[in-house]
Amino acid sequence: MSAFHEEIDVDRSPGDVWAYVSDPAHLPEWQESAVSVEQLDDEPFGLGSRIRITRHVGGRDMPMTMQVTEFEPPHSWGLRGIDGPVRGRVHGEVTPLADGRTRVTMDMDFEGHGIGKVLLPLVVRPQVRKELPHNEQLLKERLEQTVA
């Protein structure tokens, strides 16, 4: 079981939703703490790709590297942190609904290393808990008003 489980239904086709959520360049548009994203590989984004995400956490900008561990267009994706004191694990799914809308499901958890073991319960989890409802709303707004 993950520490955080979120689901939102959006008024967009699964293809449009997949195109948007699977493109890491869009993260700063709908994740409040994401400052920037840089792909570290020259290959097309997919399984094994690495990205550096800089997040604003606890008053500081912290870069972290994530690697794609699952990439099954247009249905699911997964990432895991491979460096830094706090390493995230994310799994997402895009599911078509009978009424033409699409459900986006995301599960995430974190692992602390070194000082990250202290930061995780004191800073990271509270910030994520506070940020998630806003991120969901931003994602829904972006998807329903933007063509990917």
Buried (B, 14 or more C-beta within 10 A) or exposed (E): EEBBEBEBEBEBBBBBBBBBBBBBEBBBBBBBBBBEBEBEEEEEBEEEBBBBBBBEBEEEEBEBBBBBBBBEEBBBBBBBBEEBBBBBBBBBBBBBEEEEBBBBBBBBBBBBBEEBEEBBEEBBBEBBEEBBEEBBEBBBEBBEEEEB
